[in-house]
Amino acid sequence: MEEILSVKGLTRKYSPSAGVEGVDFSLRRGEILAYLGHNGAGKTTTVRLLLGLLKAGAGEIRYFGEPRDTYSEDFDRFRARIGVCLDNPGFYPDMSAMENLELFAGLYGLEGAAFEEKAIPLLKELELYDVRRDKVSGFSKGMLQKLSLIRAMQHGPELLFLDEPMSGLDPAARVMMRDYLLRLAREKGVSIFLTSHDLNEVEQTADSIVILEKGRVRLSGALKDLKAERAGHGYVVVFRVVPSTEALAAFASALRSSVSGTETGTVHLAAESEISITSALEEGKKLGLEVVEFRREEVSLETIYFDSLRRNETAA
């Protein structure tokens, strides 16, 4: 799959302990990459380097397969292929939503009917069409967040930078925004680079992650692969009837596992090796236990994130 953005050895140091150093990652077409880290980890510095707001001290940035000096005038001709949605969007409060969008669309040569042709469908899809003539001074933070996304998308970019895209959204708006971003990536092939502190939301949206700490990449990769690597041999077993302590101990022993969660019909097994569903069903049958569900225990992004930081603290 085509690489839209590739970063190798990206470095910008403000001091020995501040900035980013040796950052590597890549983003393919139609992929959603989440760039994660605590405050001060270097996320904002990275984004500024990628957008040409800071000059890199070292490293290479490739956009659409070509190396680019983002701090040069030559990069300006590529900006039409990029959309940016910041957490603090900076709209003009005494102008309407439509007036704000039209003003920024003009920077990309979108005017008149061409502008409306792009903006109107986005306003409808993100549920701001009915307030398009209202001044943005009366908009909630969630509404401003959606308007900022419309502004970033109205010129049809291939790559979208999002800073905390779910910030200020109520639960229904979060679901709508999540579905929209997934459609952008899956159906329209838009690549999305997002930063967020909401690990639960990232887990439902991102294809790959980069975890940054103290300016360095601590972990990166496809989220599904990282989960599989850390899943080990943990399993969830659901019995139709809560088993006795003795029967459950015998079940776990037969499968060479330790068991937890014995007070309900759902238990967790930590096995020494792979367990097949056939083995689980057979051992349950021998002991008079009816297994109604057997699955591998999934590792959460939150676990991956904090385990990664803890391992690096220990190594340091």
C-alpha positions in Angstrom: 0.0 0.0 0.0 1.2 3.5 -0.9 3.1 5.4 1.8 1.6 8.9 2.2 3.9 10.0 5.0 7.2 8.5 6.1 9.5 9.9 8.8 13.0 8.7 9.5 15.3 9.9 12.2 13.3 13.1 12.8 15.1 15.3 15.3 14.6 18.7 16.8 16.1 19.4 20.2 15.4 22.5 22.4 17.6 21.2 25.2 19.1 17.8 26.1 15.8 16.8 27.7 13.3 18.6 25.4 12.2 18.1 21.8 12.2 14.9 19.7 15.0 12.6 18.6 15.3 9.8 16.1 11.5 9.6 15.4 10.6 6.9 12.8 7.1 6.0 11.5 5.1 5.7 8.3 1.5 6.2 7.4 -0.1 4.5 4.4 -3.0 5.5 2.2 -6.4 5.0 3.9 -4.8 4.3 7.3 -5.5 5.9 10.6 -2.4 6.4 12.8 -2.6 7.6 16.4 0.3 9.5 17.8 0.2 9.0 21.6 2.1 10.3 24.6 1.8 12.2 27.8 1.9 16.0 27.7 5.4 17.1 26.9 6.3 13.9 25.2 7.0 15.7 21.9 3.7 15.2 20.0 3.2 18.9 19.3 6.8 19.4 18.2 6.5 16.5 15.8 3.3 17.9 14.2 5.0 21.4 13.9 7.9 19.8 12.1 5.6 17.8 9.8 3.6 21.0 8.9 6.7 23.2 8.4 6.1 25.3 11.5 9.5 24.3 12.8 12.8 23.4 11.0 14.1 19.9 11.7 17.6 19.5 13.1 18.0 16.1 11.4 16.1 13.4 9.7 13.9 12.9 6.6 10.2 13.6 6.0 8.7 12.1 2.9 5.2 13.1 1.6 3.6 11.0 -1.1 6.9 9.1 -1.7 9.1 12.2 -2.1 11.5 13.8 0.4 10.4 17.2 1.4 11.9 20.1 3.3 8.7 21.2 5.1 10.3 24.5 6.2 10.9 25.6 2.6 8.7 27.5 0.1 8.7 24.5 -2.1 6.5 22.7 0.4 3.7 25.2 0.0 2.5 23.6 -3.2 1.9 20.4 -1.3 -0.3 22.0 1.3 -3.4 21.6 -0.8 -3.0 17.9 -0.4 -3.1 18.2 3.4 -5.9 19.2 5.9 -5.3 20.3 9.4 -7.8 20.3 12.3 -6.5 21.7 15.6 -7.9 21.5 19.1 -8.1 25.4 19.1 -9.5 26.1 15.7 -9.2 29.9 15.7 -12.4 30.9 13.9 -13.6 34.5 13.7 -16.4 34.7 16.3 -18.5 37.5 14.7 -18.7 35.7 11.4 -21.1 32.8 10.6 -20.0 29.3 10.1 -20.4 29.6 6.4 -18.5 32.9 6.2 -15.6 31.3 8.1 -15.5 28.3 5.9 -15.6 30.5 2.7 -12.8 32.7 4.0 -10.5 29.7 4.5 -11.6 28.0 1.3 -10.4 31.0 -0.6 -6.9 30.1 0.4 -7.2 27.0 -1.7 -8.9 28.8 -4.6 -12.4 27.6 -3.7 -15.0 30.3 -4.3 -18.7 30.7 -5.2 -20.4 27.6 -6.4 -17.3 25.5 -6.2 -17.0 26.3 -2.5 -20.7 25.6 -1.8 -20.4 22.3 -3.7 -17.7 21.2 -1.3 -18.9 22.7 2.0 -22.7 22.0 1.9 -22.4 18.2 1.9 -19.9 18.3 4.7 -22.1 20.6 6.8 -25.0 18.2 6.3 -23.0 15.1 7.1 -21.5 16.6 10.3 -24.9 18.0 11.3 -24.1 21.8 11.1 -26.1 22.7 8.0 -29.0 24.2 10.0 -26.7 26.5 11.9 -24.5 27.5 8.9 -25.7 31.1 9.0 -25.2 31.5 12.8 -22.3 33.3 14.3 -19.7 30.9 15.6 -19.5 32.9 18.9 -22.5 30.9 19.9 -21.1 27.5 19.0 -20.3 24.9 21.7 -16.8 23.4 21.7 -18.1 20.3 20.1 -19.7 22.3 17.3 -16.5 24.2 16.7 -14.6 20.9 16.6 -16.9 19.7 13.8 -16.6 23.0 12.0 -12.9 22.7 12.2 -13.0 19.3 10.6 -15.2 20.6 7.8 -12.7 23.4 7.2 -9.9 20.9 7.0 -11.8 18.6 4.5 -13.5 21.1 2.2 -10.6 21.3 -0.3 -10.4 17.5 -0.5 -7.0 16.6 1.1 -5.4 13.2 0.9 -3.8 13.5 4.3 -5.5 14.8 7.4 -3.9 15.9 10.7 -6.3 15.9 13.7 -5.5 17.1 17.2 -7.8 15.7 19.8 -10.7 15.2 17.3 -13.2 14.0 20.0 -12.6 16.9 22.4 -15.8 18.5 23.6 -18.1 16.1 21.8 -21.0 14.5 23.6 -21.4 10.7 23.3 -23.7 10.8 20.2 -21.4 13.3 18.5 -18.4 11.1 19.3 -20.0 8.1 17.6 -20.9 10.2 14.5 -17.4 11.7 14.3 -15.8 8.2 14.7 -18.0 6.8 11.9 -17.2 9.7 9.7 -13.4 9.3 10.2 -13.6 5.6 9.5 -15.6 6.3 6.3 -13.0 8.9 5.2 -10.2 6.3 5.6 -12.0 3.2 4.4 -14.1 4.5 1.6 -12.2 7.6 0.4 -8.7 6.5 1.1 -7.9 9.6 3.2 -4.9 9.0 5.5 -5.3 10.3 9.0 -2.7 11.3 11.6 -4.3 12.0 14.9 -3.1 12.9 18.4 -5.3 12.0 21.4 -5.3 11.3 25.1 -8.5 9.2 24.8 -7.2 5.7 24.5 -10.6 4.1 24.4 -11.5 6.2 21.4 -8.2 5.5 19.7 -8.7 1.8 20.2 -11.9 2.0 18.2 -10.5 4.1 15.4 -6.8 3.6 14.8 -5.1 1.0 12.6 -1.6 1.7 14.0 -0.1 3.6 16.9 3.1 5.4 17.8 3.8 5.8 21.5 6.2 8.7 22.3 7.9 9.4 25.6 10.6 12.1 26.3 10.9 12.8 22.6 11.6 9.2 21.5 9.4 6.5 20.0 8.9 3.8 22.6 6.6 1.5 20.7 5.0 1.5 17.2 3.1 -0.8 14.9 -0.3 -2.1 13.8 -2.6 -2.1 16.8 -3.9 -5.6 16.0 -0.4 -7.0 15.8 0.6 -5.3 19.1 -2.4 -6.8 20.8 -1.7 -10.2 19.4 1.9 -10.1 20.6 0.8 -9.2 24.1 -2.2 -11.5 24.4 -0.1 -14.5 25.2 -2.2 -17.5 26.4 -4.9 -15.7 28.2 -8.5 -17.0 27.7 -12.0 -16.2 28.8 -14.3 -19.1 29.5 -18.1 -18.8 30.2 -19.9 -21.8 31.7 -23.7 -22.2 31.6 -23.7 -22.9 35.4 -21.3 -21.6 37.9 -18.9 -24.5 38.5 -17.8 -25.7 41.9 -14.4 -24.7 43.2 -13.2 -28.3 42.9 -14.5 -28.8 39.3 -13.0 -25.5 38.2 -9.6 -26.4 39.7 -9.7 -29.7 37.9 -10.7 -28.0 34.6 -7.8 -25.5 34.9 -5.3 -28.2 35.9 -6.3 -30.4 32.9 -5.6 -27.4 30.6 -2.4 -26.5 32.5 -3.7 -23.1 33.5 -4.2 -20.9 36.5 -7.7 -19.5 37.0 -9.3 -16.3 38.3 -12.8 -15.0 38.6 -14.2 -18.1 40.2 -17.3 -16.5 41.8 -19.2 -16.2 38.5 -19.8 -18.4 35.5 -17.1 -16.4 33.6 -13.5 -17.2 34.4 -10.1 -16.2 33.1 -7.4 -18.7 32.3 -3.7 -18.0 32.1 -2.3 -21.0 30.3 1.2 -22.3 29.8 0.6 -22.8 26.1 -2.1 -22.5 23.4 -5.5 -24.0 24.2 -7.8 -25.1 21.5 -11.6 -24.7 21.8 -11.9 -28.5 21.2 -9.7 -29.2 24.3 -11.7 -26.8 26.4 -15.0 -28.3 25.4 -13.8 -31.9 25.9 -12.3 -31.2 29.4 -15.5 -29.4 30.4 -17.6 -32.3 29.3 -15.5 -34.8 31.3 -16.2 -32.7 34.4 -19.8 -32.1 33.7 -19.2 -28.4 32.9 -21.0 -27.0 29.9 -18.8 -24.3 28.1 -20.9 -21.8 26.3 -18.2 -19.4 25.3 -14.4 -19.7 24.8 -12.2 -16.9 23.5 -8.8 -15.4 23.7 -8.6 -12.6 26.2 -8.0 -9.3 24.3 -5.3 -6.9 25.6 -6.5 -3.3 25.7 -4.7 -0.3 24.2 -4.5 1.1 27.7 -2.6 -1.9 28.9 -0.2 -1.7 25.9 0.3 2.0 26.5 1.2 1.9 30.2 3.1 -1.4 29.9 5.3 0.3 27.2 6.0 3.3 29.4 6.7 1.1 32.5 9.2 -1.1 30.5 11.1 1.9 29.4 11.2 3.4 32.9 12.6 0.1 34.2 15.1 0.0 31.3 16.2 3.6 32.1 
